[in-house]
Amino acid sequence: MAVEYLSDEQARRYGAFVADPTPEELERFFFLDKQGQAQARKKRRKHNRLGWTVQWGTVRMLGTFLADPLDVPQVVVDFAAEQLGIDDPSCIKQYAERSETRVRQLGRSSVDDALLLFDLLMSTKLLSGATRASNKEKLKTFPKLKTAASRMAAVWAIVLAGRPEGQASASVAEMMAAVETVVSRQDLAAAVESVRELLPPPGADDDGDAEWRAALVDRYATVWPFVEMLTSVIPWGAAEAGGEVLSALRALPKVIAARKPGLEHIRGFEGLISGSWRRLVLANPKLEPSAIDRPAYVFCVLELLHDALRRRDVYAVGSGKWADPRVQLIEARLWVRERDTVLTALGLPADPAEHLADLGDLLDDAFT
């Protein structure tokens, strides 16, 4: 949904309950199936079970979490409480309102699912590049790539499928449920990895990417709700090298909410815009000179985020696949104590320069 066509009042009302959900909407978005019941009952206290259920249904209906998770109509609370057998719905007031709550409720699996879809979104550019550069006969010589491309195309069609007018955008959980009707999580992850392996990405300044980037910008209205969830729900963290990209990501809601975004909305992040993105973001002939192309800037940041995520300069806290690998390192104080023992056991020198020089010689010998 493109917010530039909304009035200030419409933008304020988006992503919020503007009226009590109808009985049909309560059944559709807040009804707990067996899996939902099982998840809710893992919470020990009544108010946590009720609060989790209300948030679970909220994100399904609105496509986003609320800043105040309890800012919902009373009929929602009553409906959830009835399903859980809770006699006093007012106990929800005890539900923790810390900002960490909504992140924790996602769970590791949900975070990984969201990032798998994000990886699919960004990796599709590689497939697009290969299609431009190769004809069908050439692709047939790569059966592994052909299989991966077929799976990604099937899933991509589902991700881009529009919702009927008036319905909330699909949540990650709904999207993944639809995806798994055609491709399993494991097969999708393997397909994305195969495309990345067989088709390394072009450089950030490669203007050969302009065609793909422009086509992706045209899809902004379709994928915008997922972009919003990506910027507001995933518990991101960053190493020093990924700090600027993460800051740009966190500033995206300001750009998205602006009626007419301009250079003042991206101040401090202009240096991130390079290559063909500069033309797409800063030189759209349909916009005023001081204006920026909102969809182009959003996807420019997402492309940088994807690259940083693959390097783990940016990571997802609590994720299974996308976590910070540095947290597995031994603490500095323990390393000082155990260093000699570990190095002796591994047969490594205390000075890493010596070991790296040996590895460099090994590479030189292999390629000469």
ZIWOLIN-V54006 format. One record per backbone hydrogen bond with DSSP energy under -1.0 kcal/mol. CO is the residue of the C=O (numbers start at 1). NH is the residue of the N-H. If there is no record, write none. Layout:
CO | NH
CO | NH
This chain:
2 | 5
3 | 6
7 | 11
8 | 12
9 | 13
10 | 14
13 | 16
22 | 26
23 | 27
24 | 28
25 | 29
26 | 30
33 | 37
34 | 38
35 | 39
36 | 40
37 | 41
40 | 43
45 | 49
46 | 50
47 | 51
48 | 52
49 | 53
50 | 54
51 | 55
52 | 56
53 | 57
54 | 58
55 | 59
56 | 60
57 | 61
58 | 62
59 | 63
68 | 71
70 | 72
73 | 77
74 | 78
75 | 79
76 | 80
77 | 81
78 | 82
79 | 83
80 | 84
81 | 86
88 | 91
89 | 92
90 | 93
91 | 94
92 | 95
98 | 101
100 | 104
101 | 105
107 | 111
108 | 112
109 | 113
110 | 114
111 | 115
112 | 116
113 | 117
114 | 118
115 | 119
116 | 120
117 | 121
118 | 122
119 | 123
120 | 124
122 | 125
123 | 126
124 | 128
125 | 129
126 | 130
127 | 131
128 | 132
129 | 133
130 | 134
135 | 139
136 | 140
138 | 141
139 | 142
142 | 146
143 | 147
144 | 148
145 | 149
146 | 150
147 | 151
148 | 152
149 | 153
150 | 154
151 | 155
152 | 156
153 | 157
154 | 158
155 | 159
156 | 160
164 | 167
171 | 175
172 | 176
173 | 177
174 | 178
175 | 179
176 | 180
178 | 181
179 | 182
179 | 183
184 | 188
185 | 189
186 | 190
187 | 191
188 | 192
189 | 193
190 | 194
191 | 195
192 | 196
193 | 197
194 | 198
195 | 199
203 | 206
206 | 209
207 | 210
209 | 213
210 | 214
211 | 215
212 | 216
213 | 217
214 | 218
216 | 219
217 | 220
219 | 223
220 | 224
223 | 227
224 | 228
225 | 229
226 | 230
227 | 231
228 | 232
229 | 233
234 | 236
235 | 317
237 | 315
239 | 242
240 | 243
242 | 246
243 | 247
244 | 248
245 | 249
246 | 250
247 | 251
249 | 252
251 | 255
252 | 256
253 | 257
254 | 258
261 | 292
262 | 265
263 | 266
266 | 269
269 | 272
270 | 273
274 | 277
275 | 278
276 | 280
277 | 281
278 | 282
279 | 283
281 | 293
284 | 287
288 | 291
290 | 263
293 | 297
294 | 298
295 | 299
296 | 300
297 | 301
298 | 302
299 | 303
300 | 304
301 | 305
302 | 306
303 | 307
304 | 308
305 | 309
306 | 310
307 | 311
308 | 313
308 | 314
313 | 239
315 | 237
316 | 319
322 | 316
324 | 327
325 | 328
326 | 329
331 | 335
332 | 336
333 | 337
334 | 338
335 | 339
338 | 342
339 | 343
340 | 344
341 | 345
342 | 346
343 | 347
343 | 348
351 | 354
352 | 356
353 | 357
354 | 358
355 | 359
356 | 360
357 | 361
358 | 362
359 | 363
360 | 364
361 | 365
362 | 366
363 | 367
